[in-house]
Amino acid sequence: MSNFGIYTLANDIVYDQLVALLNSIEVNVSSDIPICIIPYDERIDQVKAEVKSRPQVTLFDNYDVIKKWDKFTNEVWDAHPRARDSRLKRPGWYKGFVHRKLAAFDGEFDKFIFYDADSLAMKRVADVWQKVTEYDLVFDDWEHDKPENATDINLEMAAKKYNLPEKELSHRLHCNSFVASRRDLFSLEELQFIQNNLVHNQEIDWINYKFWWSSSALFNYMTLDPKYSIFNYTLSPRYEDRTGNCANADAFVNQNNILYNQDGMKPIYRIHYMSYGASEFARLSRGEDVDICYRNEFLYYRFMHQPEQKPRVLTKPSLPTVTNRFIQKTVKKIQRTFA
């Protein structure tokens, strides 16, 4: 077992984003830190080739662990009231595999940081490793700042069980795009206890209706119990720790291809390109003019080791191309709905 390392979740669909993330970790975190890629699904031919080219990167190959988390997740969500919904009402992430990032808790690293593949690392993480020795879970996001009707968890229901004010519980909410923790935080016995509460004690009802099948919602429930100690940098007493991290919501300043929080020029741990699809990054990497915030920074890291392949000019797609994409997207949505 390694003392510490980094995980991400990927397949060939997010290949361009994966390469950019790996390059950003190499130059902004460490070129020696071990990185393990958890496969989202079986589409990983390009991922495997990339792993072979990077001595510090491995592929998570313990499929017994992956199947354990698949089984746990499927059985839990099958107990949710929305499981009876028609296919027309099921969310876009229904039966997805984002939850496989939780395999990090059964992985090779004693302590780990998980980055979503649609991220770029921006600074070293020595303080994060230190925080993991003090807390069970470390985050860096503003999920706790959302209004109650936009949260994964019904805080009113949860507050009754834990006998805590809703505001106090809301400070425990987080997303799962950047997580630091340790191996074996969730033992098999603990998972069985969690599943029993969700299914047999009907605490699955705590997860708000519209967030059914969301890996973030499930993880929020799993870590809501105050027995787990949590540190979130956005709730830190230190002003320097409280930064933005979202590409389409926060303002950053670029200095030598490293982004800083515009307010106070504070260094950030990572920029998260949430709300953008993998296909948009693939087209951008091929030279298409795609409207993505901080796209120049992405392109820098994507082609850091292949600058000659970086698009010199970005070109707008033709009207027939845009129309054809819309038709294909509509057809695929209909096919998924009735599959």
RASULPE-V609511 format. One record per residue. N is the residue number from 1. RES is the residue in three letters. OMEGA is omega as a letter, one per 40 degrees, with the letter a starting at -180 (999 if undefined). D_CENTER is the distance of its C-alpha to the mean C-alpha in Angstrom with 2 decimals. Layout:
n:N res:RES omega:OMEGA d_center:D_CENTER
n:N res:RES omega:OMEGA d_center:D_CENTER
This chain:
n:1 res:MET omega:i d_center:23.83
n:2 res:SER omega:a d_center:22.39
n:3 res:ASN omega:i d_center:22.21
n:4 res:PHE omega:i d_center:18.79
n:5 res:GLY omega:a d_center:16.21
n:6 res:ILE omega:i d_center:12.75
n:7 res:TYR omega:i d_center:10.39
n:8 res:THR omega:a d_center:8.04
n:9 res:LEU omega:a d_center:7.93
n:10 res:ALA omega:i d_center:10.35
n:11 res:ASN omega:a d_center:13.64
n:12 res:ASP omega:i d_center:16.40
n:13 res:ILE omega:a d_center:15.19
n:14 res:VAL omega:a d_center:12.62
n:15 res:TYR omega:a d_center:15.22
n:16 res:ASP omega:i d_center:15.99
n:17 res:GLN omega:i d_center:12.53
n:18 res:LEU omega:a d_center:12.36
n:19 res:VAL omega:i d_center:15.83
n:20 res:ALA omega:i d_center:15.16
n:21 res:LEU omega:a d_center:12.39
n:22 res:LEU omega:i d_center:14.83
n:23 res:ASN omega:a d_center:17.65
n:24 res:SER omega:i d_center:16.20
n:25 res:ILE omega:a d_center:15.59
n:26 res:GLU omega:a d_center:19.12
n:27 res:VAL omega:a d_center:20.85
n:28 res:ASN omega:i d_center:19.06
n:29 res:VAL omega:i d_center:18.05
n:30 res:SER omega:i d_center:20.39
n:31 res:SER omega:a d_center:21.87
n:32 res:ASP omega:a d_center:22.60
n:33 res:ILE omega:i d_center:19.52
n:34 res:PRO omega:i d_center:18.60
n:35 res:ILE omega:i d_center:15.36
n:36 res:CYS omega:a d_center:14.53
n:37 res:ILE omega:i d_center:12.74
n:38 res:ILE omega:a d_center:11.98
n:39 res:PRO omega:i d_center:13.41
n:40 res:TYR omega:i d_center:11.83
n:41 res:ASP omega:a d_center:15.51
n:42 res:GLU omega:a d_center:18.89
n:43 res:ARG omega:a d_center:18.62
n:44 res:ILE omega:i d_center:18.21
n:45 res:ASP omega:i d_center:21.56
n:46 res:GLN omega:i d_center:20.38
n:47 res:VAL omega:i d_center:17.66
n:48 res:LYS omega:i d_center:20.54
n:49 res:ALA omega:i d_center:22.75
n:50 res:GLU omega:i d_center:20.35
n:51 res:VAL omega:a d_center:20.06
n:52 res:LYS omega:a d_center:23.88
n:53 res:SER omega:a d_center:24.20
n:54 res:ARG omega:a d_center:22.25
n:55 res:PRO omega:a d_center:23.94
n:56 res:GLN omega:a d_center:21.19
n:57 res:VAL omega:i d_center:18.59
n:58 res:THR omega:i d_center:18.75
n:59 res:LEU omega:i d_center:17.46
n:60 res:PHE omega:a d_center:16.58
n:61 res:ASP omega:i d_center:19.67
n:62 res:ASN omega:a d_center:20.23
n:63 res:TYR omega:i d_center:20.18
n:64 res:ASP omega:i d_center:21.87
n:65 res:VAL omega:i d_center:18.82
n:66 res:ILE omega:i d_center:16.63
n:67 res:LYS omega:i d_center:19.44
n:68 res:LYS omega:i d_center:19.58
n:69 res:TRP omega:i d_center:16.09
n:70 res:ASP omega:a d_center:16.90
n:71 res:LYS omega:i d_center:20.17
n:72 res:PHE omega:a d_center:18.97
n:73 res:THR omega:a d_center:16.47
n:74 res:ASN omega:a d_center:19.11
n:75 res:GLU omega:i d_center:21.87
n:76 res:VAL omega:a d_center:20.18
n:77 res:TRP omega:i d_center:19.32
n:78 res:ASP omega:i d_center:22.79
n:79 res:ALA omega:a d_center:24.23
n:80 res:HIS omega:i d_center:22.66
n:81 res:PRO omega:a d_center:25.33
n:82 res:ARG omega:i d_center:23.46
n:83 res:ALA omega:i d_center:23.95
n:84 res:ARG omega:i d_center:27.41
n:85 res:ASP omega:i d_center:26.40
n:86 res:SER omega:i d_center:27.67
n:87 res:ARG omega:a d_center:25.52
n:88 res:LEU omega:a d_center:26.12
n:89 res:LYS omega:a d_center:24.22
n:90 res:ARG omega:a d_center:21.13
n:91 res:PRO omega:a d_center:17.76
n:92 res:GLY omega:a d_center:16.24
n:93 res:TRP omega:a d_center:13.49
n:94 res:TYR omega:a d_center:16.39
n:95 res:LYS omega:i d_center:16.63
n:96 res:GLY omega:a d_center:13.34
n:97 res:PHE omega:a d_center:11.70
n:98 res:VAL omega:a d_center:7.98
n:99 res:HIS omega:a d_center:9.46
n:100 res:ARG omega:i d_center:10.54
n:101 res:LYS omega:i d_center:7.85
n:102 res:LEU omega:i d_center:10.30
n:103 res:ALA omega:i d_center:12.90
n:104 res:ALA omega:i d_center:12.19
n:105 res:PHE omega:i d_center:14.52
n:106 res:ASP omega:a d_center:17.18
n:107 res:GLY omega:a d_center:16.77
n:108 res:GLU omega:a d_center:19.14
n:109 res:PHE omega:i d_center:18.14
n:110 res:ASP omega:i d_center:19.83
n:111 res:LYS omega:a d_center:17.38
n:112 res:PHE omega:i d_center:13.94
n:113 res:ILE omega:i d_center:11.06
n:114 res:PHE omega:i d_center:7.59
n:115 res:TYR omega:i d_center:6.11
n:116 res:ASP omega:a d_center:3.70
n:117 res:ALA omega:i d_center:7.05
n:118 res:ASP omega:a d_center:7.69
n:119 res:SER omega:i d_center:8.45
n:120 res:LEU omega:i d_center:11.81
n:121 res:ALA omega:a d_center:12.90
n:122 res:MET omega:i d_center:15.93
n:123 res:LYS omega:a d_center:17.72
n:124 res:ARG omega:a d_center:18.73
n:125 res:VAL omega:i d_center:17.27
n:126 res:ALA omega:a d_center:20.55
n:127 res:ASP omega:i d_center:20.25
n:128 res:VAL omega:i d_center:16.89
n:129 res:TRP omega:i d_center:18.70
n:130 res:GLN omega:a d_center:21.55
n:131 res:LYS omega:a d_center:19.61
n:132 res:VAL omega:i d_center:18.38
n:133 res:THR omega:a d_center:22.12
n:134 res:GLU omega:a d_center:22.73
n:135 res:TYR omega:i d_center:19.90
n:136 res:ASP omega:a d_center:18.11
n:137 res:LEU omega:a d_center:14.69
n:138 res:VAL omega:a d_center:13.66
n:139 res:PHE omega:i d_center:11.27
n:140 res:ASP omega:a d_center:11.56
n:141 res:ASP omega:a d_center:11.08
n:142 res:TRP omega:a d_center:13.71
n:143 res:GLU omega:a d_center:12.80
n:144 res:HIS omega:a d_center:16.11
n:145 res:ASP omega:a d_center:17.99
n:146 res:LYS omega:i d_center:17.67
n:147 res:PRO omega:a d_center:20.96
n:148 res:GLU omega:a d_center:21.48
n:149 res:ASN omega:i d_center:21.70
n:150 res:ALA omega:a d_center:18.15
n:151 res:THR omega:i d_center:16.56
n:152 res:ASP omega:a d_center:15.13
n:153 res:ILE omega:i d_center:17.94
n:154 res:ASN omega:a d_center:21.68
n:155 res:LEU omega:i d_center:22.56
n:156 res:GLU omega:i d_center:26.25
n:157 res:MET omega:a d_center:26.18
n:158 res:ALA omega:a d_center:24.14
n:159 res:ALA omega:i d_center:26.40
n:160 res:LYS omega:a d_center:29.43
n:161 res:LYS omega:a d_center:28.38
n:162 res:TYR omega:i d_center:27.40
n:163 res:ASN omega:a d_center:30.21
n:164 res:LEU omega:i d_center:28.16
n:165 res:PRO omega:a d_center:28.06
n:166 res:GLU omega:a d_center:25.29
n:167 res:LYS omega:i d_center:24.54
n:168 res:GLU omega:i d_center:24.06
n:169 res:LEU omega:a d_center:21.64
n:170 res:SER omega:i d_center:19.69
n:171 res:HIS omega:i d_center:19.07
n:172 res:ARG omega:a d_center:17.12
n:173 res:LEU omega:a d_center:14.52
n:174 res:HIS omega:i d_center:11.00
n:175 res:CYS omega:a d_center:7.48
n:176 res:ASN omega:i d_center:4.89
n:177 res:SER omega:i d_center:2.82
n:178 res:PHE omega:a d_center:6.15
n:179 res:VAL omega:i d_center:8.31
n:180 res:ALA omega:a d_center:11.78
n:181 res:SER omega:a d_center:14.17
n:182 res:ARG omega:i d_center:16.77
n:183 res:ARG omega:i d_center:17.75
n:184 res:ASP omega:i d_center:19.60
n:185 res:LEU omega:i d_center:18.50
n:186 res:PHE omega:i d_center:18.62
n:187 res:SER omega:i d_center:21.88
n:188 res:LEU omega:i d_center:23.13
n:189 res:GLU omega:i d_center:25.47
n:190 res:GLU omega:i d_center:22.82
n:191 res:LEU omega:i d_center:20.79
n:192 res:GLN omega:i d_center:24.14
n:193 res:PHE omega:i d_center:24.88
n:194 res:ILE omega:a d_center:21.65
n:195 res:GLN omega:i d_center:22.33
n:196 res:ASN omega:i d_center:25.91
n:197 res:ASN omega:a d_center:25.13
n:198 res:LEU omega:a d_center:22.82
n:199 res:VAL omega:a d_center:25.24
n:200 res:HIS omega:i d_center:28.70
n:201 res:ASN omega:i d_center:28.48
n:202 res:GLN omega:i d_center:26.77
n:203 res:GLU omega:i d_center:24.05
n:204 res:ILE omega:i d_center:21.83
n:205 res:ASP omega:i d_center:23.62
n:206 res:TRP omega:a d_center:21.71
n:207 res:ILE omega:a d_center:18.66
n:208 res:ASN omega:a d_center:19.59
n:209 res:TYR omega:a d_center:20.86
n:210 res:LYS omega:a d_center:18.72
n:211 res:PHE omega:i d_center:15.41
n:212 res:TRP omega:i d_center:16.74
n:213 res:TRP omega:i d_center:14.53
n:214 res:SER omega:i d_center:11.27
n:215 res:SER omega:i d_center:9.10
n:216 res:SER omega:i d_center:8.38
n:217 res:ALA omega:i d_center:12.17
n:218 res:LEU omega:a d_center:13.07
n:219 res:PHE omega:i d_center:11.28
n:220 res:ASN omega:i d_center:12.95
n:221 res:TYR omega:a d_center:16.15
n:222 res:MET omega:a d_center:16.00
n:223 res:THR omega:a d_center:15.81
n:224 res:LEU omega:a d_center:18.12
n:225 res:ASP omega:a d_center:21.20
n:226 res:PRO omega:i d_center:22.68
n:227 res:LYS omega:i d_center:23.52
n:228 res:TYR omega:i d_center:20.12
n:229 res:SER omega:a d_center:20.35
n:230 res:ILE omega:i d_center:17.53
n:231 res:PHE omega:i d_center:17.37
n:232 res:ASN omega:a d_center:15.43
n:233 res:TYR omega:a d_center:16.45
n:234 res:THR omega:i d_center:16.86
n:235 res:LEU omega:a d_center:19.47
n:236 res:SER omega:i d_center:21.13
n:237 res:PRO omega:i d_center:24.90
n:238 res:ARG omega:i d_center:24.73
n:239 res:TYR omega:a d_center:24.65
n:240 res:GLU omega:a d_center:23.23
n:241 res:ASP omega:a d_center:19.96
n:242 res:ARG omega:a d_center:19.22
n:243 res:THR omega:i d_center:17.67
n:244 res:GLY omega:i d_center:15.67
n:245 res:ASN omega:a d_center:12.42
n:246 res:CYS omega:a d_center:11.99
n:247 res:ALA omega:a d_center:13.86
n:248 res:ASN omega:a d_center:15.61
n:249 res:ALA omega:a d_center:16.55
n:250 res:ASP omega:a d_center:17.49
n:251 res:ALA omega:a d_center:20.37
n:252 res:PHE omega:i d_center:20.30
n:253 res:VAL omega:a d_center:23.15
n:254 res:ASN omega:i d_center:23.19
n:255 res:GLN omega:a d_center:25.36
n:256 res:ASN omega:i d_center:25.74
n:257 res:ASN omega:i d_center:22.33
n:258 res:ILE omega:a d_center:20.61
n:259 res:LEU omega:i d_center:19.36
n:260 res:TYR omega:i d_center:20.67
n:261 res:ASN omega:a d_center:20.40
n:262 res:GLN omega:i d_center:23.41
n:263 res:ASP omega:i d_center:24.63
n:264 res:GLY omega:a d_center:26.16
n:265 res:MET omega:a d_center:24.85
n:266 res:LYS omega:i d_center:22.45
n:267 res:PRO omega:a d_center:20.20
n:268 res:ILE omega:i d_center:16.43
n:269 res:TYR omega:i d_center:13.89
n:270 res:ARG omega:i d_center:11.69
n:271 res:ILE omega:a d_center:11.60
n:272 res:HIS omega:a d_center:8.63
n:273 res:TYR omega:i d_center:10.10
n:274 res:MET omega:i d_center:8.76
n:275 res:SER omega:i d_center:11.65
n:276 res:TYR omega:a d_center:12.86
n:277 res:GLY omega:i d_center:13.34
n:278 res:ALA omega:a d_center:13.40
n:279 res:SER omega:i d_center:17.17
n:280 res:GLU omega:i d_center:17.57
n:281 res:PHE omega:i d_center:16.40
n:282 res:ALA omega:i d_center:18.61
n:283 res:ARG omega:i d_center:21.51
n:284 res:LEU omega:a d_center:21.09
n:285 res:SER omega:i d_center:21.28
n:286 res:ARG omega:i d_center:24.44
n:287 res:GLY omega:i d_center:26.00
n:288 res:GLU omega:i d_center:25.50
n:289 res:ASP omega:a d_center:25.52
n:290 res:VAL omega:a d_center:22.21
n:291 res:ASP omega:i d_center:21.53
n:292 res:ILE omega:i d_center:18.29
n:293 res:CYS omega:i d_center:18.27
n:294 res:TYR omega:a d_center:18.51
n:295 res:ARG omega:i d_center:19.07
n:296 res:ASN omega:i d_center:21.67
n:297 res:GLU omega:i d_center:19.33
n:298 res:PHE omega:a d_center:17.04
n:299 res:LEU omega:i d_center:20.26
n:300 res:TYR omega:a d_center:21.54
n:301 res:TYR omega:i d_center:18.81
n:302 res:ARG omega:a d_center:18.65
n:303 res:PHE omega:a d_center:22.41
n:304 res:MET omega:i d_center:22.95
n:305 res:HIS omega:i d_center:24.80
n:306 res:GLN omega:a d_center:26.26
n:307 res:PRO omega:i d_center:27.54
n:308 res:GLU omega:i d_center:30.26
n:309 res:GLN omega:i d_center:27.83
n:310 res:LYS omega:i d_center:26.13
n:311 res:PRO omega:i d_center:27.38
n:312 res:ARG omega:a d_center:30.25
n:313 res:VAL omega:i d_center:30.49
n:314 res:LEU omega:a d_center:28.10
n:315 res:THR omega:i d_center:29.92
n:316 res:LYS omega:i d_center:29.59
n:317 res:PRO omega:i d_center:29.45
n:318 res:SER omega:i d_center:32.72
n:319 res:LEU omega:i d_center:33.39
n:320 res:PRO omega:i d_center:33.96
n:321 res:THR omega:i d_center:30.60
n:322 res:VAL omega:i d_center:28.81
n:323 res:THR omega:a d_center:30.95
n:324 res:ASN omega:i d_center:30.35
n:325 res:ARG omega:i d_center:26.56
n:326 res:PHE omega:i d_center:26.93
n:327 res:ILE omega:i d_center:29.23
n:328 res:GLN omega:i d_center:27.03
n:329 res:LYS omega:i d_center:24.00
n:330 res:THR omega:i d_center:26.35
n:331 res:VAL omega:i d_center:27.86
n:332 res:LYS omega:i d_center:24.61
n:333 res:LYS omega:i d_center:23.58
n:334 res:ILE omega:i d_center:27.03
n:335 res:GLN omega:i d_center:26.87
n:336 res:ARG omega:a d_center:23.63
n:337 res:THR omega:a d_center:25.21
n:338 res:PHE omega:i d_center:28.36
n:339 res:ALA omega:999 d_center:27.20
